[in-house]
Amino acid sequence: MNFKDKVVLITGASSGIGKALAEEMAKRGAVVVLGARQYVNLCEQADYLQNTYGGKALAIQCDVSIEEDCKMFINQALHAFGRIDVLINNAGISMRALFQDLDLSVLKNLMDVNFWGTVYCTKYALAEIRKQHGSIVGVSSIAGYRGLPGRTGYSASKFAMNGFMESLRTELLNSGVHVMVACPGFTASNIRVAALDKSGASHGETSMEEGKMMSSEEVASRIADGIVAKKRTLVMTKQGKLAVWVNKLFPAFADKKVFELFAKEKNSLLK
């Protein structure tokens, strides 16, 4: 796919991978529609993209956990530009707490954003994407292939996203629509700082060494390339690929190694 003048919708576009995706798509000539709750940030970003790259960018305030917001996001993009070529379901939140201590409203919140946000936006965009033989992307995680301790809600929401996207891909097999699941692995962004604690408040600090991680910009570039190549699944790191295969072949061994890895993180929840 040549992104020139293609209409690309991105949720969670105000920071992290979503923000980097918006710039990457604008660089490649796309018309970019930015969705997130932080409207002021989105407007500033849309202005920057238009002034820097000379294309069109539209900011739309949208809380993906609210179905009506997702419907409005899709309809406003369609009204403004008359078509939808690519939908990137990127909006997401994380959490860090042991399940035994967790307020269940936290788990519900993660499912509403990470899973239902993807479902809502895809539902309302699908007819237009079918017309264009376009792409639907879900930005998932290795946590959607391998459960991670202290991230029960996050893993559950990403497993659900992966299953939804796989089913959708199979339904659309002969439609010309491309469906891709992108799994960045650990990425330097604010998702761990904003991760919810056991009661739903933000942790306010990261639990890992951010400097050793893949940048949001590199992730965005790889996702764009994956769309061009019509990849089915995009697991971006050696560690991630190893985790997926070890978990399939040696699940008990994977349990032990994942426990050991997360027991070493800063302020580990594991005893």
C-alpha positions in Angstrom: 0.0 0.0 0.0 1.2 3.5 -0.9 0.0 5.7 2.0 -0.2 8.8 -0.2 -3.6 10.4 0.4 -4.9 7.3 2.2 -7.1 8.1 5.2 -5.6 6.5 8.3 -7.4 6.6 11.6 -5.4 6.1 14.8 -6.8 5.7 18.3 -4.8 6.6 21.4 -2.9 9.1 19.2 -2.0 11.7 21.9 1.1 10.0 23.2 3.5 7.0 22.9 3.1 4.7 19.9 -0.1 6.4 18.7 1.6 9.8 18.5 4.6 8.2 16.7 2.2 6.4 14.3 0.5 9.7 13.4 3.8 11.3 12.5 5.0 8.2 10.6 1.8 8.1 8.5 2.0 11.9 7.9 5.6 11.5 6.7 4.4 8.9 4.2 1.7 11.2 2.8 -1.4 9.9 4.6 -4.4 11.9 5.7 -4.3 11.3 9.4 -7.3 11.2 11.8 -6.2 11.4 15.4 -8.5 10.0 18.2 -7.9 10.3 22.0 -9.4 11.8 25.1 -6.8 14.6 25.3 -8.3 17.0 22.8 -6.0 20.0 23.3 -2.9 17.7 22.8 -4.5 16.2 19.7 -5.2 19.7 18.1 -1.7 20.8 18.7 -0.4 17.6 17.2 -2.7 17.9 14.1 -1.4 21.5 13.6 2.2 20.3 13.9 1.7 17.5 11.4 0.0 19.8 8.8 2.6 22.5 9.2 5.5 20.0 9.1 4.4 17.6 6.4 1.9 19.6 4.4 -0.8 17.0 4.5 -4.2 16.9 6.2 -4.7 16.0 9.8 -7.9 16.0 11.9 -8.2 15.8 15.7 -11.3 14.1 17.2 -11.9 13.8 20.9 -12.8 10.2 21.6 -13.0 7.9 24.6 -12.8 4.4 23.0 -14.4 2.8 26.1 -17.7 4.6 25.1 -19.4 3.0 22.1 -21.0 6.3 21.0 -17.7 8.1 21.0 -16.2 5.4 18.7 -19.2 5.7 16.3 -18.8 9.5 16.3 -15.0 9.1 15.6 -15.6 7.0 12.6 -18.5 9.1 11.3 -16.6 12.4 11.6 -13.6 11.0 9.8 -15.9 9.7 7.0 -17.8 13.0 6.8 -14.5 15.0 6.6 -12.7 12.8 4.0 -15.2 10.5 2.4 -13.3 7.3 2.9 -11.4 5.2 5.4 -8.4 3.1 4.3 -6.7 2.1 7.5 -7.9 1.8 11.1 -5.2 1.4 13.7 -6.6 0.3 17.1 -3.8 1.6 19.3 -5.6 3.0 22.4 -4.7 1.1 25.5 -4.0 1.2 29.2 -2.0 -1.2 31.5 -2.1 -2.2 35.1 0.3 -3.5 37.8 -1.3 -5.4 40.7 -1.7 -8.9 42.0 -5.2 -10.3 41.2 -5.7 -11.2 44.9 -5.4 -7.4 45.7 -7.2 -6.1 42.6 -10.4 -4.1 42.6 -12.4 -5.7 39.8 -13.3 -2.3 38.4 -9.7 -2.1 37.2 -10.0 -5.2 35.2 -13.3 -4.0 33.7 -11.7 -0.7 32.8 -8.9 -2.4 30.9 -11.3 -4.6 29.0 -13.4 -1.6 28.1 -10.5 0.3 26.6 -8.2 -2.4 25.2 -10.8 -4.9 24.0 -14.1 -3.1 23.6 -12.5 0.0 22.2 -11.1 -2.1 19.4 -14.4 -3.8 18.8 -16.4 -0.6 18.7 -14.1 1.2 16.3 -13.8 -1.8 14.0 -17.5 -2.3 13.9 -18.3 1.2 12.7 -15.4 1.4 10.3 -15.6 -2.1 8.7 -18.1 -1.3 5.9 -16.0 1.6 4.6 -12.7 -0.4 5.0 -14.3 -3.2 3.0 -15.1 -0.7 0.2 -11.4 0.4 0.0 -9.9 -3.1 0.6 -8.1 -1.5 3.4 -6.4 -2.5 6.6 -7.5 -3.1 10.2 -4.6 -3.2 12.8 -4.7 -4.1 16.5 -1.8 -2.9 18.5 -1.5 -5.8 21.0 1.3 -7.2 23.1 3.2 -10.4 23.9 0.9 -10.3 26.9 -1.8 -11.4 24.4 0.1 -14.6 23.8 1.6 -15.2 27.2 0.0 -14.3 30.5 2.2 -12.0 32.6 2.1 -11.9 36.4 0.7 -8.7 37.9 -1.0 -7.9 34.6 -4.0 -10.2 34.7 -6.3 -7.5 33.3 -3.8 -6.4 30.7 -3.1 -9.9 29.5 -6.8 -10.8 29.5 -7.7 -7.8 27.4 -4.9 -8.5 24.9 -5.8 -12.2 24.6 -9.3 -11.0 23.9 -8.1 -8.6 21.2 -6.0 -11.2 19.6 -8.9 -13.7 19.4 -11.2 -11.1 18.0 -8.7 -10.0 15.3 -8.0 -13.6 14.4 -11.7 -14.4 14.0 -12.3 -11.3 12.0 -9.4 -12.0 9.7 -10.8 -15.4 9.0 -14.3 -14.0 8.3 -12.8 -11.5 5.9 -10.4 -13.9 4.2 -11.8 -13.4 0.7 -12.9 -9.8 1.1 -9.6 -8.1 0.2 -9.4 -6.6 3.8 -6.0 -6.9 5.5 -6.1 -7.6 9.3 -2.9 -7.4 11.3 -2.0 -7.9 15.0 1.1 -5.9 16.0 3.0 -6.9 19.1 5.7 -4.4 19.9 7.2 -6.0 23.1 8.4 -3.6 25.7 8.4 -0.1 24.3 9.7 3.2 25.8 6.5 5.1 26.4 4.3 6.4 29.3 2.1 3.3 29.4 3.9 1.9 32.5 3.9 5.3 34.2 0.2 5.5 33.6 -0.4 1.9 34.5 -3.3 1.4 37.0 -2.6 0.1 40.5 -4.9 -2.3 42.5 -7.4 0.5 43.2 -7.4 2.1 39.7 -5.0 5.0 40.4 -2.0 5.7 38.2 1.3 4.2 39.5 3.1 7.4 38.4 6.4 5.6 37.8 7.8 2.9 35.5 8.8 -0.5 36.8 11.4 -1.1 34.1 14.5 0.3 32.4 12.9 2.4 29.7 16.3 3.3 28.1 16.9 -0.3 27.0 13.5 -0.6 25.1 12.5 -0.1 21.5 11.4 3.5 20.8 7.8 4.4 19.9 9.2 5.8 16.6 10.7 2.4 15.6 7.5 0.6 16.5 5.5 3.0 14.4 7.8 2.5 11.4 7.6 -1.3 11.7 3.8 -1.2 11.9 3.6 1.0 8.8 5.9 -1.4 6.9 3.8 -4.3 8.2 0.7 -2.7 6.7 2.5 -2.2 3.4 3.6 -5.9 3.4 0.2 -7.0 4.5 1.6 -9.0 7.4 -0.7 -11.2 9.4 1.1 -10.9 12.7 4.0 -8.6 13.6 6.1 -9.7 16.7 8.8 -7.1 16.8 11.5 -8.4 19.2 13.6 -11.6 19.5 12.5 -11.8 23.1 8.9 -11.6 22.1 9.2 -14.3 19.4 11.1 -16.5 21.8 8.4 -16.1 24.5 5.6 -17.0 22.0 7.4 -20.2 20.9 8.6 -21.3 24.3 5.2 -20.8 25.7 3.7 -23.1 23.0 6.3 -25.8 23.3 7.4 -25.7 26.9 4.6 -24.0 28.9 5.7 -25.1 32.4 9.3 -23.8 31.7 7.8 -20.6 30.4 5.9 -20.1 33.7 9.1 -20.4 35.6 11.1 -18.0 33.4 8.4 -15.4 33.2 8.1 -15.5 37.0 11.8 -15.1 37.4 11.9 -12.1 34.9 9.1 -10.2 36.6 10.4 -11.0 40.1 13.5 -8.9 39.1 11.6 -5.8 38.1 11.8 -2.7 40.2 9.3 -2.8 43.2 8.3 -6.3 42.1 4.9 -7.5 43.3 6.1 -11.1 43.3 7.5 -12.6 46.6 
